[in-house]
C-alpha cells in the first residue's frame, strides 16, 4: 500500500511541475510560439491524461483494498 501512496505523490508532483512548464515556456520543442490558446489546449490534453491515470489508480486501489480484507 505504501507503493501506491508513493505513486500518488509522484503523479501530484509531476502534474504540478509539467503544468508550470506548460504555462512558463514561450516556445515548445518543435519551435512553435506558444499562444494562450495553445497553452490552454496543451493543458487540457495534459489534464485529460492525468484524469485517466486517476481512474486507473482508483481501480487499482479498490482491487488492493478488496484483497486486503479477504
NUZAZA-101361 format. One record per residue: residue in three letters; x, y, z of N, C-alpha, C, O in turn; residue number from 1. Coordinates in pm, 1 decimal. Layout:
# NUZAZA-101361
<atom type="ala" n_east="X" n_north="Y" n_up="Z" ca_east="X" ca_north="Y" ca_up="Z" c_east="X" c_north="Y" c_up="Z" o_east="X" o_north="Y" o_up="Z" seq="NUM"/>
...
# end
This chain:
# NUZAZA-101361
<atom type="unk" n_east="82.7" n_north="-119.3" n_up="0.0" ca_east="0.0" ca_north="0.0" ca_up="0.0" c_east="87.3" c_north="125.9" c_up="0.0" o_east="45.7" o_north="230.2" o_up="-50.5" seq="1"/>
<atom type="unk" n_east="208.0" n_north="116.5" n_up="56.4" ca_east="297.2" ca_north="231.8" ca_up="60.7" c_east="342.6" c_north="269.9" c_up="-79.9" o_east="361.7" o_north="387.8" o_up="-110.0" seq="2"/>
<atom type="unk" n_east="359.8" n_north="169.2" n_up="-165.7" ca_east="399.6" ca_north="198.2" ca_up="-303.5" c_east="289.5" c_north="276.0" c_up="-374.3" o_east="317.2" o_north="366.0" o_up="-453.5" seq="3"/>
<atom type="unk" n_east="164.4" n_north="240.9" n_up="-345.3" ca_east="52.0" ca_north="309.4" ca_up="-406.8" c_east="50.2" c_north="457.1" c_up="-366.9" o_east="27.6" o_north="544.2" o_up="-450.8" seq="4"/>
<atom type="unk" n_east="74.1" n_north="484.6" n_up="-239.0" ca_east="78.2" ca_north="624.7" ca_up="-193.8" c_east="197.4" c_north="698.1" c_up="-253.9" o_east="186.9" o_north="815.9" o_up="-288.1" seq="5"/>
<atom type="unk" n_east="309.2" n_north="630.2" n_up="-266.7" ca_east="425.7" ca_north="690.6" ca_up="-330.0" c_east="398.7" c_north="726.3" c_up="-475.2" o_east="441.5" o_north="831.3" o_up="-523.2" seq="6"/>
<atom type="unk" n_east="327.4" n_north="638.4" n_up="-545.0" ca_east="291.1" ca_north="665.8" ca_up="-684.2" c_east="199.0" c_north="787.3" c_up="-692.1" o_east="212.8" o_north="868.9" o_up="-783.2" seq="7"/>
<atom type="unk" n_east="105.9" n_north="800.6" n_up="-598.6" ca_east="17.0" ca_north="916.9" ca_up="-596.4" c_east="94.4" c_north="1046.1" c_up="-576.2" o_east="67.7" o_north="1146.4" o_up="-642.4" seq="8"/>
<atom type="unk" n_east="188.9" n_north="1043.5" n_up="-486.0" ca_east="270.4" ca_north="1163.0" ca_up="-461.3" c_east="351.5" c_north="1198.1" c_up="-585.2" o_east="364.1" o_north="1315.4" o_up="-620.3" seq="9"/>
<atom type="unk" n_east="407.0" n_north="1096.0" n_up="-652.1" ca_east="480.0" ca_north="1119.0" ca_up="-776.3" c_east="391.4" c_north="1188.0" c_up="-879.7" o_east="433.9" o_north="1285.2" o_up="-942.1" seq="10"/>
<atom type="unk" n_east="268.1" n_north="1138.8" n_up="-898.8" ca_east="179.2" ca_north="1197.3" ca_up="-1000.6" c_east="138.0" c_north="1339.6" c_up="-965.2" o_east="123.6" o_north="1423.3" o_up="-1054.3" seq="11"/>
<atom type="unk" n_east="119.0" n_north="1368.2" n_up="-837.8" ca_east="83.5" ca_north="1504.9" ca_up="-796.3" c_east="198.2" c_north="1600.7" c_up="-826.5" o_east="176.3" o_north="1710.1" o_up="-878.6" seq="12"/>
<atom type="unk" n_east="320.3" n_north="1559.5" n_up="-793.6" ca_east="436.8" ca_north="1644.4" ca_up="-820.3" c_east="458.1" c_north="1660.5" c_up="-970.5" o_east="485.4" o_north="1770.9" o_up="-1017.6" seq="13"/>
<atom type="unk" n_east="445.8" n_north="1551.0" n_up="-1046.1" ca_east="462.7" ca_north="1557.1" ca_up="-1191.3" c_east="358.2" c_north="1649.0" c_up="-1254.3" o_east="390.1" o_north="1726.9" o_up="-1344.2" seq="14"/>
<atom type="unk" n_east="233.9" n_north="1640.2" n_up="-1207.7" ca_east="127.6" ca_north="1725.9" ca_up="-1260.4" c_east="159.6" c_north="1873.5" c_up="-1236.2" o_east="145.9" o_north="1956.0" o_up="-1326.5" seq="15"/>
<atom type="unk" n_east="201.7" n_north="1905.6" n_up="-1115.9" ca_east="233.2" ca_north="2044.3" ca_up="-1082.2" c_east="350.6" c_north="2097.1" c_up="-1164.2" o_east="344.5" o_north="2207.8" o_up="-1217.8" seq="16"/>
<atom type="unk" n_east="455.9" n_north="2018.9" n_up="-1173.8" ca_east="575.6" ca_north="2063.5" ca_up="-1246.1" c_east="546.7" c_north="2082.3" c_up="-1394.5" o_east="583.8" o_north="2184.4" o_up="-1452.2" seq="17"/>
<atom type="unk" n_east="481.2" n_north="1985.5" n_up="-1456.5" ca_east="454.0" ca_north="1996.2" ca_up="-1600.5" c_east="353.8" c_north="2106.7" c_up="-1629.7" o_east="364.0" o_north="2172.1" o_up="-1733.4" seq="18"/>
<atom type="unk" n_east="257.4" n_north="2129.4" n_up="-1541.3" ca_east="163.9" ca_north="2241.2" ca_up="-1559.8" c_east="238.2" c_north="2374.4" c_up="-1556.6" o_east="210.7" o_north="2463.1" o_up="-1637.3" seq="19"/>
<atom type="unk" n_east="331.5" n_north="2388.4" n_up="-1464.2" ca_east="411.9" ca_north="2511.5" ca_up="-1458.1" c_east="493.8" c_north="2527.6" c_up="-1585.7" o_east="501.7" o_north="2636.9" o_up="-1641.9" seq="20"/>
<atom type="unk" n_east="554.7" n_north="2418.4" n_up="-1631.2" ca_east="633.4" ca_north="2424.8" ca_up="-1754.4" c_east="545.7" c_north="2466.4" c_up="-1873.1" o_east="588.3" o_north="2546.9" o_up="-1955.9" seq="21"/>
<atom type="unk" n_east="425.5" n_north="2413.2" n_up="-1881.6" ca_east="334.8" ca_north="2447.2" ca_up="-1992.1" c_east="307.1" c_north="2597.0" c_up="-1994.1" o_east="307.9" o_north="2658.1" o_up="-2100.9" seq="22"/>
<atom type="unk" n_east="282.6" n_north="2656.8" n_up="-1878.7" ca_east="244.2" ca_north="2797.6" ca_up="-1874.9" c_east="362.8" c_north="2894.0" c_up="-1874.8" o_east="343.8" o_north="3013.6" o_up="-1897.1" seq="23"/>
<atom type="unk" n_east="484.1" n_north="2845.3" n_up="-1850.4" ca_east="600.2" ca_north="2934.2" ca_up="-1846.4" c_east="672.7" c_north="2939.6" c_up="-1980.7" o_east="727.1" o_north="3043.7" o_up="-2017.7" seq="24"/>
<atom type="unk" n_east="673.5" n_north="2829.5" n_up="-2052.6" ca_east="752.5" ca_north="2825.5" ca_up="-2175.7" c_east="696.2" c_north="2918.3" c_up="-2283.2" o_east="575.3" o_north="2938.7" o_up="-2293.4" seq="25"/>
<atom type="unk" n_east="785.1" n_north="2972.4" n_up="-2360.8" ca_east="745.5" ca_north="3063.4" ca_up="-2468.6" c_east="738.8" c_north="2991.3" c_up="-2603.1" o_east="658.3" o_north="3026.2" o_up="-2689.4" seq="26"/>
<atom type="unk" n_east="826.1" n_north="2888.5" n_up="-2620.0" ca_east="833.2" ca_north="2811.4" ca_up="-2744.3" c_east="837.6" c_north="2664.2" c_up="-2706.5" o_east="910.0" o_north="2626.2" o_up="-2614.4" seq="27"/>
<atom type="unk" n_east="760.4" n_north="2579.8" n_up="-2777.0" ca_east="764.8" ca_north="2437.3" ca_up="-2744.4" c_east="880.6" c_north="2369.1" c_up="-2816.0" o_east="960.1" o_north="2435.2" o_up="-2882.8" seq="28"/>
<atom type="unk" n_east="890.2" n_north="2239.5" n_up="-2802.7" ca_east="1002.8" ca_north="2164.9" ca_up="-2856.2" c_east="1015.6" c_north="2168.4" c_up="-3007.5" o_east="1125.4" o_north="2152.5" o_up="-3060.7" seq="29"/>
<atom type="unk" n_east="904.6" n_north="2189.2" n_up="-3077.6" ca_east="909.9" ca_north="2193.5" ca_up="-3224.2" c_east="932.6" c_north="2334.2" c_up="-3277.7" o_east="940.0" o_north="2353.3" o_up="-3399.1" seq="30"/>
<atom type="unk" n_east="943.7" n_north="2431.9" n_up="-3190.3" ca_east="970.9" ca_north="2568.8" ca_up="-3231.4" c_east="847.4" c_north="2655.6" c_up="-3249.8" o_east="858.8" o_north="2768.9" o_up="-3296.4" seq="31"/>
<atom type="unk" n_east="730.6" n_north="2605.6" n_up="-3214.7" ca_east="606.5" ca_north="2681.9" ca_up="-3228.0" c_east="592.7" c_north="2776.3" c_up="-3109.1" o_east="605.3" o_north="2735.1" o_up="-2993.8" seq="32"/>
<atom type="unk" n_east="566.6" n_north="2902.9" n_up="-3138.7" ca_east="546.1" ca_north="3001.9" ca_up="-3032.7" c_east="414.8" c_north="2969.8" c_up="-2961.8" o_east="311.7" o_north="2948.8" o_up="-3025.7" seq="33"/>
<atom type="unk" n_east="420.3" n_north="2966.5" n_up="-2830.5" ca_east="304.5" ca_north="2928.7" ca_up="-2750.8" c_east="213.9" c_north="3048.4" c_up="-2722.8" o_east="252.3" o_north="3141.0" o_up="-2651.3" seq="34"/>
<atom type="unk" n_east="95.2" n_north="3045.7" n_up="-2778.8" ca_east="-5.7" ca_north="3147.3" ca_up="-2752.2" c_east="-90.8" c_north="3099.3" c_up="-2635.0" o_east="-84.6" o_north="2981.7" o_up="-2599.0" seq="35"/>
<atom type="unk" n_east="-169.7" n_north="3187.5" n_up="-2575.3" ca_east="-256.3" ca_north="3141.9" ca_up="-2465.9" c_east="-351.1" c_north="3028.3" c_up="-2507.8" o_east="-380.5" o_north="2939.4" o_up="-2427.9" seq="36"/>
<atom type="unk" n_east="-397.9" n_north="3031.4" n_up="-2630.9" ca_east="-485.3" ca_north="2924.5" ca_up="-2678.6" c_east="-414.3" c_north="2790.7" c_up="-2687.4" o_east="-470.2" o_north="2687.9" o_up="-2649.1" seq="37"/>
<atom type="unk" n_east="-291.2" n_north="2791.0" n_up="-2737.6" ca_east="-214.0" ca_north="2667.2" ca_up="-2745.1" c_east="-177.3" c_north="2615.6" c_up="-2606.9" o_east="-176.8" o_north="2494.8" o_up="-2583.2" seq="38"/>
<atom type="unk" n_east="-146.6" n_north="2707.3" n_up="-2515.8" ca_east="-115.6" ca_north="2665.1" ca_up="-2379.4" c_east="-237.8" c_north="2600.5" c_up="-2314.1" o_east="-225.8" o_north="2500.7" o_up="-2243.1" seq="39"/>
<atom type="unk" n_east="-354.5" n_north="2658.1" n_up="-2338.7" ca_east="-477.2" ca_north="2601.9" ca_up="-2282.6" c_east="-506.7" c_north="2464.2" c_up="-2342.1" o_east="-545.5" o_north="2372.5" o_up="-2269.7" seq="40"/>
<atom type="unk" n_east="-488.6" n_north="2449.3" n_up="-2473.3" ca_east="-510.2" ca_north="2319.7" ca_up="-2538.1" c_east="-414.7" c_north="2214.8" c_up="-2482.7" o_east="-455.0" o_north="2101.6" o_up="-2456.2" seq="41"/>
<atom type="unk" n_east="-289.7" n_north="2251.9" n_up="-2465.2" ca_east="-190.7" ca_north="2159.8" ca_up="-2409.3" c_east="-228.2" c_north="2122.2" c_up="-2266.4" o_east="-215.3" o_north="2006.3" o_up="-2227.0" seq="42"/>
<atom type="unk" n_east="-274.4" n_north="2219.5" n_up="-2189.3" ca_east="-315.0" ca_north="2194.0" ca_up="-2051.7" c_east="-434.8" c_north="2098.5" c_up="-2046.8" o_east="-440.5" o_north="2011.1" o_up="-1960.3" seq="43"/>
<atom type="unk" n_east="-529.7" n_north="2114.4" n_up="-2138.3" ca_east="-646.6" ca_north="2026.2" ca_up="-2142.0" c_east="-604.7" c_north="1882.9" c_up="-2173.9" o_east="-654.5" o_north="1788.8" o_up="-2112.1" seq="44"/>
<atom type="unk" n_east="-513.5" n_north="1865.3" n_up="-2270.0" ca_east="-464.9" ca_north="1731.4" ca_up="-2302.7" c_east="-392.2" c_north="1671.2" c_up="-2183.0" o_east="-413.6" o_north="1554.6" o_up="-2150.1" seq="45"/>
<atom type="unk" n_east="-307.2" n_north="1748.5" n_up="-2118.2" ca_east="-233.0" ca_north="1701.4" ca_up="-2001.5" c_east="-327.5" c_north="1662.5" c_up="-1888.7" o_east="-309.6" o_north="1558.1" o_up="-1826.1" seq="46"/>
<atom type="unk" n_east="-427.9" n_north="1745.6" n_up="-1862.3" ca_east="-523.3" ca_north="1717.3" ca_up="-1755.9" c_east="-606.9" c_north="1593.8" c_up="-1788.8" o_east="-639.1" o_north="1515.7" o_up="-1699.3" seq="47"/>
<atom type="unk" n_east="-642.1" n_north="1575.2" n_up="-1915.4" ca_east="-716.0" ca_north="1455.2" ca_up="-1956.0" c_east="-634.9" c_north="1328.9" c_up="-1927.9" o_east="-688.9" o_north="1228.6" o_up="-1881.1" seq="48"/>
<atom type="unk" n_east="-506.1" n_north="1334.5" n_up="-1956.5" ca_east="-419.0" ca_north="1220.3" ca_up="-1927.1" c_east="-414.6" c_north="1192.9" c_up="-1777.1" o_east="-421.4" o_north="1077.3" o_up="-1735.3" seq="49"/>
<atom type="unk" n_east="-403.4" n_north="1296.7" n_up="-1696.7" ca_east="-397.4" ca_north="1279.2" ca_up="-1551.1" c_east="-528.8" c_north="1222.6" c_up="-1497.6" o_east="-527.7" o_north="1141.8" o_up="-1404.7" seq="50"/>
<atom type="unk" n_east="-641.3" n_north="1263.7" n_up="-1554.9" ca_east="-770.6" ca_north="1207.8" ca_up="-1513.5" c_east="-776.1" c_north="1058.8" c_up="-1544.4" o_east="-826.8" o_north="980.7" o_up="-1463.9" seq="51"/>
<atom type="unk" n_east="-724.4" n_north="1018.9" n_up="-1660.3" ca_east="-718.1" ca_north="877.0" ca_up="-1695.1" c_east="-631.4" c_north="801.5" c_up="-1594.5" o_east="-669.2" o_north="693.4" o_up="-1549.3" seq="52"/>
<atom type="unk" n_east="-517.0" n_north="856.8" n_up="-1559.6" ca_east="-429.2" ca_north="794.6" ca_up="-1459.9" c_east="-501.6" c_north="783.8" c_up="-1325.9" o_east="-488.8" o_north="682.7" o_up="-1256.9" seq="53"/>
<atom type="unk" n_east="-576.9" n_north="885.8" n_up="-1288.7" ca_east="-651.8" ca_north="885.0" ca_up="-1162.7" c_east="-751.6" c_north="769.0" c_up="-1159.6" o_east="-761.1" o_north="697.9" o_up="-1059.6" seq="54"/>
<atom type="unk" n_east="-826.0" n_north="750.0" n_up="-1268.8" ca_east="-924.0" ca_north="641.9" ca_up="-1271.9" c_east="-856.5" c_north="504.7" c_up="-1264.6" o_east="-906.8" o_north="415.0" o_up="-1197.0" seq="55"/>
<atom type="unk" n_east="-744.7" n_north="488.0" n_up="-1332.6" ca_east="-671.7" ca_north="361.7" ca_up="-1325.5" c_east="-622.4" c_north="338.4" c_up="-1182.8" o_east="-629.2" o_north="226.2" o_up="-1132.6" seq="56"/>
<atom type="unk" n_east="-573.5" n_north="442.2" n_up="-1118.0" ca_east="-526.9" ca_north="426.6" ca_up="-980.1" c_east="-642.2" c_north="395.4" c_up="-884.7" o_east="-624.1" o_north="319.7" o_up="-789.3" seq="57"/>
<atom type="unk" n_east="-758.3" n_north="451.3" n_up="-908.5" ca_east="-872.8" ca_north="418.7" ca_up="-823.1" c_east="-912.8" c_north="272.3" c_up="-838.9" o_east="-947.3" o_north="206.6" o_up="-740.7" seq="58"/>
<atom type="unk" n_east="-908.4" n_north="221.4" n_up="-960.9" ca_east="-938.7" ca_north="80.2" ca_up="-983.6" c_east="-836.7" c_north="-6.7" c_up="-910.4" o_east="-873.7" o_north="-103.6" o_up="-844.1" seq="59"/>
<atom type="unk" n_east="-709.7" n_north="27.5" n_up="-922.3" ca_east="-605.2" ca_north="-48.2" ca_up="-853.0" c_east="-626.0" c_north="-41.0" c_up="-701.8" o_east="-610.0" o_north="-141.2" o_up="-632.0" seq="60"/>
<atom type="unk" n_east="-661.4" n_north="76.9" n_up="-651.2" ca_east="-683.5" ca_north="93.3" ca_up="-506.9" c_east="-796.4" c_north="3.3" c_up="-457.3" o_east="-782.2" o_north="-64.1" o_up="-355.4" seq="61"/>
<atom type="unk" n_east="-908.7" n_north="2.4" n_up="-529.7" ca_east="-1021.6" ca_north="-79.2" ca_up="-485.3" c_east="-991.7" c_north="-228.4" c_up="-494.6" o_east="-1039.7" o_north="-306.0" o_up="-411.9" seq="62"/>
<atom type="unk" n_east="-913.5" n_north="-269.7" n_up="-593.6" ca_east="-872.9" ca_north="-410.0" ca_up="-603.4" c_east="-780.7" c_north="-444.0" c_up="-487.4" o_east="-796.2" o_north="-549.2" o_up="-425.3" seq="63"/>
<atom type="unk" n_east="-685.5" n_north="-357.4" n_up="-457.1" ca_east="-593.8" ca_north="-382.6" ca_up="-345.7" c_east="-669.5" c_north="-385.4" c_up="-213.3" o_east="-641.7" o_north="-468.8" o_up="-127.2" seq="64"/>
<atom type="unk" n_east="-764.2" n_north="-294.8" n_up="-197.4" ca_east="-841.8" ca_north="-288.1" ca_up="-73.7" c_east="-925.1" c_north="-415.1" c_up="-54.6" o_east="-935.9" o_north="-466.6" o_up="56.7" seq="65"/>
<atom type="unk" n_east="-983.6" n_north="-465.2" n_up="-163.7" ca_east="-1063.5" ca_north="-586.8" ca_up="-156.6" c_east="-976.1" c_north="-706.9" c_up="-119.5" o_east="-1017.5" o_north="-791.7" o_up="-40.4" seq="66"/>
<atom type="unk" n_east="-855.4" n_north="-714.3" n_up="-176.4" ca_east="-764.9" ca_north="-825.8" ca_up="-148.9" c_east="-713.6" c_north="-825.0" c_up="-5.4" o_east="-686.7" o_north="-931.2" o_up="50.7" seq="67"/>
<atom type="unk" n_east="-699.7" n_north="-708.4" n_up="54.4" ca_east="-651.3" ca_north="-698.4" ca_up="193.0" c_east="-757.4" c_north="-749.8" c_up="290.1" o_east="-723.6" o_north="-813.3" o_up="389.9" seq="68"/>
<atom type="unk" n_east="-885.4" n_north="-723.2" n_up="262.2" ca_east="-993.2" ca_north="-767.0" ca_up="351.4" c_east="-1011.9" c_north="-917.7" c_up="349.6" o_east="-1056.5" o_north="-975.3" o_up="448.9" seq="69"/>
<atom type="unk" n_east="-978.9" n_north="-982.6" n_up="239.2" ca_east="-1002.3" ca_north="-1127.2" ca_up="230.0" c_east="-896.6" c_north="-1205.7" c_up="292.9" o_east="-902.6" o_north="-1328.6" o_up="292.9" seq="70"/>
# end
